[in-house]
Amino acid sequence: ATVDLSYNKVGICSTEDRSADANYSDCAMWGNISSLRHLHLLNCNLQKVPPWAFEGTPITHLELTNNPGIHIEQNMLQSLSRTLQHLSLGNTAISHLDFTPCTHLKSLDISRNSLTHLPDSILSLSLKLLDLRDNNLTTILPDQAKVLGHSIQTLFLGGNPFNCCELDWLDIFQEKVTMNIEDRTEATCLLSNTGRREWLFGSHMCIDKNGEEPSWTYILLFLPVCLSLLGICIVFYLSFRPRLLPMVIKKRYWRATTFEH
């Protein structure tokens, strides 16, 4: 069964709440409902998810997105560890959750949470879909990228201030033919020496470790200019020495020919 109470102001009751206070009309009990599989509580102004709120309920899909003030107890994930496959926590200000218990999790949305690094606990999962959009990620560790690349098939990256000069992890992802970065046309990065935003999958002129641009950058910039100036000088010189060019050609290519009678 599927229950969708999104965009309603409703809380999540626990057994303790019910026994302590008879006035629980503004919250709902979700424990021990054997037929419930999909639960959608999007934008419900949730403040807290009690530790055993879903105990005895075999939920496979849980949507808690857009509840920025929510506090999620770690034991909540533990109680769903045997069944939960899809979890959406976008814009919930999460930063501390350990996803290790969710061994059956296949889809995880942790977008819009101001994360500065990936939670190490997701590396123990065999995720097929991971949504990282609109966080504060500047890079992903190459070791993390290698682990994620083994299972992830669909990835969202847009809206992060990735460093254009620290993209070893992106090379690892692109080598995975089974991985599809869905928002690759929108994904960008920041060029550290200029602060300019560029397309993540483009080519970038980066500064070296000493904070200076490599010498080949200047060579590439000035080479066309130098070649153009050289060509102009040659044309200008020959225009004032009109006889020089025929003499050079004659001297270089003329060969004496012997005629026999």
Secondary structure, 3 states (H helix, E strand, C coil): CEEECCCCCCEECCHHHHHHCCCCCCEECCCCCCCCCEEECCCCCCCEECCCCCCCCCCCEEECCCCCCCEECHHHHHHCCCCCCEEECCCCCCCCCCCCCCCCCCEEECCCCCCCCCCHHHHHCCCCEEECCCCCCCCCCHHHHHHHCCCCCEEECCCCCEECCCCHHHHHHHCCCCCEECCCCCCEEECCCCCCEEECCCCCCCCCCCCCCCHHHHHHHHHHHHHHHHHHHHHHHHHHCCCHHHHHHHHHHCCCCCCCC
